[in-house]
Amino acid sequence: MLVPSIRGYHRLPKAHKLSAAGIAATGVVAIAFAAVPSDAHAESNAAPSAQSVAVNQAAFGGKALSSGVPQQAQSDLPRTAAVEALQKAAQDKKKAAAEAVRSEQTRAAADMQTAKERSAAQSAAKERSTQSAAKERSGKTASRSAPRKAAPVTYSDNLDGWIKESLAILKKNGIPGTYEGIHRNIMRESSGNPRAINDWDVNAIAGIPSKGLLQVIPPTFKAFHVEGTSWDIYDPVANITAACNYAAQKYGTMDNVDSAY
């Protein structure tokens, strides 16, 4: 039979129709049992339950009314598990990305620190090198500017060397005299013999003979001895120096002596 279509309403499927019929039948049975006297209630207490179950099963074609709910929940389980798996994978990926960023930042910081330390070491080495070079240049400059010590002068062991050594001592002590004046008087007094001695003049008679290159008597040698020379009257340099010191005080300089003095 065709049923006219009403706007806002839809035809129920067969299963829903059966469910509605079952619910209506259950209501009729409940009303019938409620009308039975109370003394018959105990005998039929178990029957309604059985009948109710039978009616429910018959009304729904042998299936319970709520049987569709657990099946729906079971069908949703795989979908929920898949969603959770996707969410966990996304979280793991996010954590891995964050860990990679932290690792990269740590490596960059370590590289920067290493570069700073290398730069500092290079700067320190350069500074040490500069200071060392400056010190070396300063030492060389100081060495060049420092007065050089005069090499010790050596004199030959002969008349020429004796006169020259005596002149150096005379100059140091401010006593005048020249090579020519000294040499001339030596040749007249002793002919250049440092061991010469006069044993015949008045001094010899008095027991103080003249001795050495410039024929100096012992008292005069001691009185005009120059510090730094030998005390031996026969020493050539000591004899010349003492004689020149005596002549400088008595005659102004040995250059002024031309005869016995």
Contacts in CASP RR format, 6 or more apart in sequence:
PFRMAT RR
TARGET T0000
AUTHOR 0000-0000-0000
METHOD contacts of the structure
MODEL  1
MLVPSIRGYHRLPKAHKLSAAGIAATGVVAIAFAAVPSDAHAESNAAPSA
QSVAVNQAAFGGKALSSGVPQQAQSDLPRTAAVEALQKAAQDKKKAAAEA
VRSEQTRAAADMQTAKERSAAQSAAKERSTQSAAKERSGKTASRSAPRKA
APVTYSDNLDGWIKESLAILKKNGIPGTYEGIHRNIMRESSGNPRAINDW
DVNAIAGIPSKGLLQVIPPTFKAFHVEGTSWDIYDPVANITAACNYAAQK
YGTMDNVDSAY
3 11 0 8 1.000
12 20 0 8 1.000
15 60 0 8 1.000
18 59 0 8 1.000
18 60 0 8 1.000
18 61 0 8 1.000
19 59 0 8 1.000
19 60 0 8 1.000
19 65 0 8 1.000
21 59 0 8 1.000
22 55 0 8 1.000
22 56 0 8 1.000
22 58 0 8 1.000
22 59 0 8 1.000
22 60 0 8 1.000
23 59 0 8 1.000
25 55 0 8 1.000
25 59 0 8 1.000
26 52 0 8 1.000
26 55 0 8 1.000
26 56 0 8 1.000
26 59 0 8 1.000
29 48 0 8 1.000
29 51 0 8 1.000
29 52 0 8 1.000
29 55 0 8 1.000
30 48 0 8 1.000
33 44 0 8 1.000
33 48 0 8 1.000
36 44 0 8 1.000
56 64 0 8 1.000
56 65 0 8 1.000
57 63 0 8 1.000
57 64 0 8 1.000
60 67 0 8 1.000
153 168 0 8 1.000
155 161 0 8 1.000
155 162 0 8 1.000
155 164 0 8 1.000
155 165 0 8 1.000
159 183 0 8 1.000
159 186 0 8 1.000
159 192 0 8 1.000
159 213 0 8 1.000
159 236 0 8 1.000
162 194 0 8 1.000
162 213 0 8 1.000
162 236 0 8 1.000
162 237 0 8 1.000
162 240 0 8 1.000
163 179 0 8 1.000
163 182 0 8 1.000
163 183 0 8 1.000
163 186 0 8 1.000
163 240 0 8 1.000
164 179 0 8 1.000
165 237 0 8 1.000
166 182 0 8 1.000
166 236 0 8 1.000
166 237 0 8 1.000
166 240 0 8 1.000
166 241 0 8 1.000
166 244 0 8 1.000
167 177 0 8 1.000
167 178 0 8 1.000
167 179 0 8 1.000
167 182 0 8 1.000
169 226 0 8 1.000
169 228 0 8 1.000
169 229 0 8 1.000
169 237 0 8 1.000
169 241 0 8 1.000
170 176 0 8 1.000
170 177 0 8 1.000
170 226 0 8 1.000
170 241 0 8 1.000
170 244 0 8 1.000
170 245 0 8 1.000
173 226 0 8 1.000
173 227 0 8 1.000
173 245 0 8 1.000
175 226 0 8 1.000
175 241 0 8 1.000
175 244 0 8 1.000
175 245 0 8 1.000
175 248 0 8 1.000
176 244 0 8 1.000
176 248 0 8 1.000
176 252 0 8 1.000
176 253 0 8 1.000
176 254 0 8 1.000
176 255 0 8 1.000
177 244 0 8 1.000
177 248 0 8 1.000
177 253 0 8 1.000
177 254 0 8 1.000
177 255 0 8 1.000
178 253 0 8 1.000
178 254 0 8 1.000
178 255 0 8 1.000
180 255 0 8 1.000
181 254 0 8 1.000
181 255 0 8 1.000
181 257 0 8 1.000
182 240 0 8 1.000
182 244 0 8 1.000
182 254 0 8 1.000
185 214 0 8 1.000
185 243 0 8 1.000
185 254 0 8 1.000
185 257 0 8 1.000
186 192 0 8 1.000
186 213 0 8 1.000
186 214 0 8 1.000
186 240 0 8 1.000
188 259 0 8 1.000
189 196 0 8 1.000
189 210 0 8 1.000
189 213 0 8 1.000
189 214 0 8 1.000
189 215 0 8 1.000
190 196 0 8 1.000
190 212 0 8 1.000
190 213 0 8 1.000
190 214 0 8 1.000
190 215 0 8 1.000
192 213 0 8 1.000
193 212 0 8 1.000
193 213 0 8 1.000
194 212 0 8 1.000
194 213 0 8 1.000
194 234 0 8 1.000
194 235 0 8 1.000
194 236 0 8 1.000
194 239 0 8 1.000
195 212 0 8 1.000
195 234 0 8 1.000
196 211 0 8 1.000
196 212 0 8 1.000
196 213 0 8 1.000
196 215 0 8 1.000
197 209 0 8 1.000
197 210 0 8 1.000
197 211 0 8 1.000
197 212 0 8 1.000
198 204 0 8 1.000
198 209 0 8 1.000
198 210 0 8 1.000
198 211 0 8 1.000
198 215 0 8 1.000
199 209 0 8 1.000
201 209 0 8 1.000
201 210 0 8 1.000
203 209 0 8 1.000
203 210 0 8 1.000
203 217 0 8 1.000
204 210 0 8 1.000
208 217 0 8 1.000
208 218 0 8 1.000
208 219 0 8 1.000
209 217 0 8 1.000
210 216 0 8 1.000
210 217 0 8 1.000
211 217 0 8 1.000
211 218 0 8 1.000
211 221 0 8 1.000
211 233 0 8 1.000
211 234 0 8 1.000
211 239 0 8 1.000
212 233 0 8 1.000
212 234 0 8 1.000
212 236 0 8 1.000
212 239 0 8 1.000
213 236 0 8 1.000
213 239 0 8 1.000
213 240 0 8 1.000
213 243 0 8 1.000
214 239 0 8 1.000
214 240 0 8 1.000
214 243 0 8 1.000
214 244 0 8 1.000
216 233 0 8 1.000
216 239 0 8 1.000
216 242 0 8 1.000
216 243 0 8 1.000
216 246 0 8 1.000
218 233 0 8 1.000
220 242 0 8 1.000
220 243 0 8 1.000
220 246 0 8 1.000
221 233 0 8 1.000
221 238 0 8 1.000
221 239 0 8 1.000
221 242 0 8 1.000
223 246 0 8 1.000
224 242 0 8 1.000
224 243 0 8 1.000
224 245 0 8 1.000
224 246 0 8 1.000
224 249 0 8 1.000
225 231 0 8 1.000
225 238 0 8 1.000
225 242 0 8 1.000
226 238 0 8 1.000
226 241 0 8 1.000
226 242 0 8 1.000
226 245 0 8 1.000
229 235 0 8 1.000
229 237 0 8 1.000
229 238 0 8 1.000
229 241 0 8 1.000
229 242 0 8 1.000
230 237 0 8 1.000
230 238 0 8 1.000
231 238 0 8 1.000
232 238 0 8 1.000
233 239 0 8 1.000
243 254 0 8 1.000
244 253 0 8 1.000
244 254 0 8 1.000
247 253 0 8 1.000
247 254 0 8 1.000
247 256 0 8 1.000
247 257 0 8 1.000
247 261 0 8 1.000
248 254 0 8 1.000
250 261 0 8 1.000
251 257 0 8 1.000
251 261 0 8 1.000
END
